[in-house]
């Protein structure tokens, strides 16, 4: 695998990434690039995204306005950290309480 985004390079987890929930505590404090990069679920998701040119990341959020806002903020952080905007998609799902990241191939 060639890691195109140096900030996200690291070891891949052995298990395949289907969907990863982000911890609600992430939204309890001001976000920084360091806080985003410290989320192992995001690291694995972005590494796998970079390794699969045809894949995209779905940022799946609940239907509350706050959930949509959190997904939009996460998308902005990922773009700022060199993830291609066209490979990120927001998707509402009433069954999701928080925010979930899904790799779609």
Residue, then its C-alpha position, 0 to 999 in steps of 0.5 A: x500500500x502506498x500511503x498518499x496522506x502522510x498524516x494518516x500513515x500507520x499500521x492497518x488493523x487486521x479486521x476489515x473496516x465495515x463501519x466504525x462509530x466515533x466516540x461521542x466524547x470527540x464532540x465534547x471538546x474543541x476539535x483540533x487536527x491532533x484530536x481527529x488524528x488520534x481517532x484510530x477508527x479514522x486512521x484505519x478508514x482513511x488508510x484503507x480509503x487511500x489504498x483503494x482508488x475507487x472507494x469512498x468514505x460515507x460519514x453516516x449521521x443521525x437525522x438531528x441537526x446536530x448530527x448533520x453539523x458534526x458530520x459536516x465538521x468531520x468532513x471539513x477536517x478530513x479535507x483539511x488533512x488531505x482527503x479528497x473531497x469527492x471521496x467523502x459523502x454525508x449520509x443521514x440514517x435515522x437508525x444511527x445515534x452518533x456518527x459512523x464512518x463506512x468504507x464503500x467500495 
